[in-house]
Amino acid sequence: MRILILGGTHEGFQLAEQLAALGGVDFISSLAGRTRAPRQPAGRVRTGGFGGSEGLANYLRAEGITHVVNATHPFAARISAHAVAAAETASIPLLRLLRPAWTARHDDRWVAARHAAEAAEQCRREGGRIFLTLGSGELDAFAEIRNAQFLVRMVDAPERQPLGDYRVIAARGPFSLQDELRLLAEHHINLVVAKNSGGEATYAKIEAARRMGLPVVMIERPPIALDPRSPAVPTVGAALDWVRQHLG
Ligand code: NAP
């Protein structure tokens, strides 16, 4: 048994740690190479794209991979589609480790957006001081907005100027509720824009917005997040059970 973990998430990291602790399981973690100093999971790590689903299928064969766990982020739609196609081509089992989406409570003020462009439209309508928690690849949609000042939080500061009027905070979660409340108050934020990533590490901003009565433009997950061709589990523990079952 040799497992490929498609990672770049807290869950991918944790799965590698726990497989290492389990012992006797051969596995490789794969990172896309997007962040400058990613957290290094236990065990062997490879970095960079595979070259589409064909490239991934070739990699699976060349490395003698017998099982794939797709633990990538819920918004990582392309690699997830490639994983399904490549696992099918190579005839090997694939598991999707996907944290559940957040759901709105009665006292949340969420405005749903299907993608970044729709979220940008909401920001243009609202204006003011807006907290964006998106990746650098998603900022282009907000570039032409002139009636807002943006506070942008991302893991690495962007290399080029992404927006008109903005400030960047380079930080990696988890974030505490206390810190998020302070941040929103200090920057006089009137609107929060977030992706429905799920999980606990970045949920505090949603809770902080609720407590402060602020609206949140919530970008929904891309439809490919789940594929009926691979079973899905919500937790690292359940993914470990799947591995144990396949170990026999
Ligand atoms: P994506 O749009 O689905 O994938 C774009 C391309 O990046 C893929 O076609 C693949 O290139 C390569 N790639 C993605 N994940 C990879 C991995 N784990 N190992 C090797 N190659 C990978 O992905 P994305 O949304 O840009 O996310 C990139 C990485 O960042 C993922 O590992 C994801 O878990 C992590 N991440 C994403 C988000 C987010 O909001 N999207 C948030 C936190 C972390 P080839 O076609 O050349 O194979």
Residues whose N, C-alpha, C, O or C-beta is under 5 A from the ligand:
A	BS01	NAP	L6 G7 G8 T9 S30 L31 A32 R34 G48 G49 F50 G51 G52 A71 T72 H73 F75 A76 A77 R78 I79 S80
